[in-house]
Amino acid sequence: MEAAIEEARQGLSEGGIPIGSVLAIDGRIVGRGHNRRVQKGSAVLHAEMDCLENAGRLRPRDYRRAVLYSTLSPCDMCSGAVLLYKIPTVVIGEHRTFQGPEEYLRSRGVELVIMDDEECLQMMREFIAAHPALWDEDIGEE
């Protein structure tokens, strides 16, 4: 999770939203990323999507041994990628500021580990308070 938090810090330092993600296979990081919607003017570059993109093409059997770490509960889009690639485990830094479709992921066999990490929570609370309109845009709210 520390690598995902580093990614979130990097995103914040670039003027973006402080959410980071790391993909590990057999305990080795193979991809990392952070929310780059602001930096790239992207509609889809949430941290998990950036991480998967940076990991590159992997074999289906590799995804099935993977763990996705995210500083924030994955949204519907990112959860869809978890299901598509059959990533069996997602470790979530915090889910108090935003909670994606966690019960649906569980119902589809994905193991979720909620860390309730104080640094992840504090980063998001501070960001949301300082940039509420940008946060609402990121999660599809008005």
N, C-alpha and C positions, 0 to 999 in steps of 0.2 A: 504494500500500500504506500510505502514511503516514496517509491518511484512515481506513482500516480499523483501523490501530493506535490512532488517536484514539478510535474507537468502542469498541475493546476496553478501553481505559483508562477510558472513561466507564462501561461496564458494571461494571467492577471497583469504581469509586467509588460506584456505586449499590448495592453489595452483591451483585452478580451475578457471573457467570462471564466472564472476560476474553477474549471472542472477538468480533471485529468483522468487518464485511463492507461492501463498497461495490460498487455496480453502475455501470459507466461505459459510455456509448454514444458512439462517436466521440470518445473522450478526455474527455468531460464527465460528471461524476457526476450520476446521475439518481435514485439511491437509496442510502441508507446505513442501517445498523442494527447492533445488537449483541445478544448473547444476553440475553433478558429472561425466561427461564423462571422465575427466582426472583422478580424484581420484579413480574411479572404473574400469577404462579401458573399459568403456561402449560405445556402439554405439548409445544407445537410451536415456540415462538419461539426457535429457534436463530438465530444472527446472520444467516445467509444468508436464512432465512425472513422475519425482521424487515426486512432490507434490501429484499427483493422486495416485501413488503407496503408499505413506505414509498415504493417507486418507483411504486406504483399500477399501473393497467392500462396495458399497453403493447401496441403492435401486434406481431404475430409477426415482422415484418421488423426491428423494432427490437431484439428479443432476439437475433436472428441477427447483429447487429453489436456485441453487448455483450461486455464482459469483466467477470467476477465476481471480485472480490478478497476473499479470506478469510484471516484471520490463522492459521487452522487448517484442516487437510484436512477437507473437507465429509463429513459422515456419510451414511448411506444415504438418509435423508429429504431432505436438502439436495441430494444428488447427483441424486435423482429429479427435483427441481425444475429442475435444470440440464438434464437430459435432456428433460423435458416441454416446456420453453420453447426448447430447442435453442440454449442459450448456448454458443458455440463455444470459449471460452477461460476457464479458471479459473486465477487466480494465487494460489498458496498460500504463506502466510508461513512455516509450518513443518508438518512431518508426523512429527516424532519422538515427540511425546507422544501423538499419536493419528493413525491413518491410516485414512481412509475407503476406499471402493471405487475407488481410483484406477485400477487396471488395467481395471476394468469401464468407467469413464468413457472411458479411452483407446480401449478396444475399440469404443466407440460413436462415436468420432470427435472427442471433446473433447480439445483441447490443454490440457495441464497444465504450468504453470510453477512449479517449486518454488524458492522464494527461500532457504529455510533461514535465515531472519532471526533473529538472536540475541535481539532484544527480544521477538519473538513466542514464541520457545522459553522464554526466562527467565520471562515472565509466566505461561505455562502450568505450567511446572515448580513455580514458587512457589505457584501456586493449588492445584495437585493435592496438593502436600505439606501445605498448610494445611487443605484441605477435601476429603479423599479420598472421603467418603460422598456429598457433593454432586456431585463429579465423576462418580462411578460412576452416580448417578441420571441425570445428563445424557446419558451414553452408553449407558444401558440395561443396566448391569451390576448385580450384586447385591453 
